[in-house]
Amino acid sequence: MKFRLMQKKHISMLILEICMILLSLLIIVPLLIMIFGSLKTPARAARFSLEFPVEMLFSNYTYVIKKANIFRAAMNSIIVTFCAVSVCVFCSALVSFLAARKRSSFTRFLNTYFLAGLIAPVQIITTFGLLHVLRLNGTYLGVILVFSAIQMSWGVFMFTGFIETVPKELDEAAFIDGYPPLRVFFSIILPLLKPITVTTVVMLAIFIWNDFQIPLYFFNTAKSWTLPLTVYNFFGRYFNYWNYVFANLVLVALPVTVLYLFGQKYVIDGMTAGAVKG
């Protein structure tokens, strides 16, 4: 009987693994088509096949870098992503510390308010009008603040769950030693938040770096466009040259892919750390 149960469990796991492998092909196959196509001639790239490049045409990347102003767009993306992630992580961690440690009607409202932000859609027209009144429309600061506001709900959700697993006795011991609340946070709590901080930084960087909508609506000139918008602009001019479009897509995805690979361990730890409390 025990042998049969183990055999059924083994078969179930095997079926699950096969299904996951098949599902992963939905991502792997287009990814390989994009990478291989970026190194092919226009005619071969237009076939959208998994055929390995006959000749590695790295000149496609050189052409795209020159024509699509990749370096300028990359600098715009770095400025917006770095600043928005920094603001979002710092504010989210402070709000989460308050919400997780102080139980009151205000903090319950605060939690509900930020959780509602996870499902509330972005109101482009009213946000555009607000930035216009504040004279921030078309500026880096305006876009950074919009990104920070949009992603802060997710940051608060992540940090709150993690901080609740940190024993309150640490706070009490620090208060007895005369630490003020801010010093407790920066000296005691913040160093313990490394896994969830790295997780939040990596995930927010991916969200903001790949976002197409916000920079398109809130940057007035092409000089301020981020990397995803270069794909939009480049595809409009070179839609018959898929090798160049694929090369542009690879260049856009490469930085955040490298960031994720370096932070993968912390991302997994951070996503699972708050799953079990106590």
N, C-alpha and C positions, 0 to 999 in steps of 0.2 A: 504493500500500500504506500509506504513511504517512498519507495523507488518510483512508483507511478506519479506521485505528486511532484517529485524532483524532475522527472522527465517532462511533465506538463509545463512546469515552470521554465525549464530550459527551452522548450519549444516556443513558449510565449515570448521569452526574451529574444530568441532568434528572430521571430516574426517582427517584433518591435524594432530590432536593429536593422532589419531589411527595409522596413517602412521608413525609418529615419534616414537611411542611406539614399533611398529613392527621393525623399523630400529634399535632401541636401543637394541633389542634382539640379533642382530648380534654381539654386544660387550658383553652384559651381560651373554649370554649363555656360550660362550667359557670361560669367566672369572670365572663363577661358576664351570664349569667342571674342570678348573685348580685348584681352591681353594679346592674343595671337593676331587679331585684326589690326592692332596698333602697329604691328611690325610687318604688315603686308603691303602690297601694291593696292591702289584703289579698286581695281577689278576683282582681285582675290578677297579683299576685305568686304566687298559688297555681297559676297556669297553667304556671309554669316555662318561659316562652317567651322568645325573643330580641327580642320586641317592645319598641321604645324607649318609655320612660315618657311617657304623654300629659301628665302634670303631675309636675314634680319635687317630690316630697314629702320635703324635707329635715327635716320635723318628725319623721319616723320615727327619725332619728338622735338628735334631742333627747329623744324619749321613751325610747329605749334607754339613753342616757347616764344619765337619771334613775332608771329602774326597775332597771337591771342593775348599778348602782354601779360604772360603768366606771372612774371616776377612782381609786377605792380599789383595784380589781383591777389597774389599770394600774400603780399604785405598787408593788403586791406583785410584779408581773411584772418591773418595772424593778429592784427590789432583788435578787430572786432571780437574774435573768439577769445583771446587771452583776457581782455578787459571784461567782457560779459561773464565769462566763467568765474573770474576772480570776484566780481561783485556778487554774483549769484551764490557762490559757495560761502563767502564770508557772511553775507546776510542770512542765508538759509541756516547756517550752523548756529548763529546767535539766536535766531527766532526759535529754532528747534530746542535749544538748551532751555529757553524760557518755557516753552510749551511742554516739555517733558518733565521739568522739575517742579514747576509751580502749577498746582491744580486749582483752577478758579473758573468762574463763568467767562472771564475774559480770555483765558488761554483755550478754553473749549471752543469759544467763538473763533479764536485765531486758527485753531486746527481745522474747523469746519470751513472757514474762509479760504484757507490755502488748499484744502482738499477739493473745494469747488473749482479752483483754478485748473485742476487736472483735466476737467471735462468741459470747462467753459471755452467756447470758440473765441478766437481773436477778432475783435471788431476793428477792421482796417480803417474804415472811414472816420470813426470817432477818434481813433488813435492818431490818424493823420492830422485831424483837426487840432487835437491837443498839442501835438508837436509843432504845428504851425503857430499856435498861440504862444508857445514857449520859445519860439524861434529856434527850434532844434531840428526841424525837418531838413533832411539832406545832409545832416552832420553825423560824424562818427558817434558822438555822445548820444544823440537821439536813438540811433540803431542799437547801441550797446544797452541803453536803458530799456528799450522795448524787449530785447532778447532776455535781459535779466528778469524783467517782470513776467515774461511768459514761462521761463524755465524755473523760476523760484519755487513754484508749487511742488514740482517734482523733487527739488533739492530738500525742501522742508520735509516732505514725506519720507525721503531716504534717511535723513539725519535724525528725525524724531524716533523712528523705529530703532535705530542703533543706540542713541543716547539712553533710551529706556532700559537697555540691557546693562548699562554701566551702573554699578552699585552706588546708591545714594550716600552710603557711609563715607565714601571718598570726599563728597562735598561737605558733609558734616564735620569731618576731621579737619578739613581746610578752614572752615568757618571758625572752629575752635581755636585754630592757630592765628586767627585774625585776618584771613584772606577776604577781601571784598569779592562780590560776585563775578566781576569781570576778570579778576586775577584767578579765581577758581576755574573759570572757563578756559582761559589761555594757558594756565600753568598745569592744570590737572586734567581737564576734560579733552581739550583739543589734541594733545599728544596721543590720546587713546583712540582718536577718530581717524587715524591714518588709513585703515582699509576702506572705510566708507567715504573718506575724502577723496582718495585716489579714484574710487569707483565713480563718484559723482563728477569729478573733474573729467575723466575719460568719456563718460556717457554724455555730459553736457557739451563737451568739445565736439563730439561727433554730431550731436543734434544741431548745434549752432553752425559748425563748419559746412555741413551739407544743406543747410536751409537755403531755399531758393526764393521764397515768397517775401520775406521781410526786407532783404536788401533791394529786391526789385521795386517794391513799393516806396521805400523810404530813402533811397539814395537817388538824388536828382541827376547825376552825371555818370557816364561810363567810367570815369577815372576812379570813382569810389567803389565800383563793382567788386564783388568777391569772386572767388574761383568758380563756384557753381554757375554764376551768371556768364562766365566766359564760354561755358558749354552752350548756353542758350544763344549767345551772340555768334559763336563760332559755327554752330549747326546751321544757323540761318544763312551763312555765307558759303559754307562748304558741305551742304547736305548730300552732295553727290560724291564726296570724298570721305568715305567712312573710315579709312585708315587714320585720317587726321582727327576725326571726331572721337574715335576710340582712344587715340593717344592723349587727347585732351581729357577724356574721362579718367584714364589711368593717372594722369598727373593730379587731377582733383582729388581722387580717392587715396592716393599714396600717403600723404602726411598723416591722416587720421587712422589709416590702417597700421602704420608703424607705431603710432601712439597707442593703439589698442593692443598690439602685440607686446609692447613693453609693459603695459599696465594690466595685462590679462589676469595674472595671478591675483592682484589686488581686487580686480573687478569681481572675480568669482568669490573671493573671500568676503568682500563687502556685500555682495548680493545675498549671501547665505548667513552672514553674521547676525542679522536681526530676525532671522526666521524663528529662532527658539529663544524665548525670554527667560530670565531668571538665572 
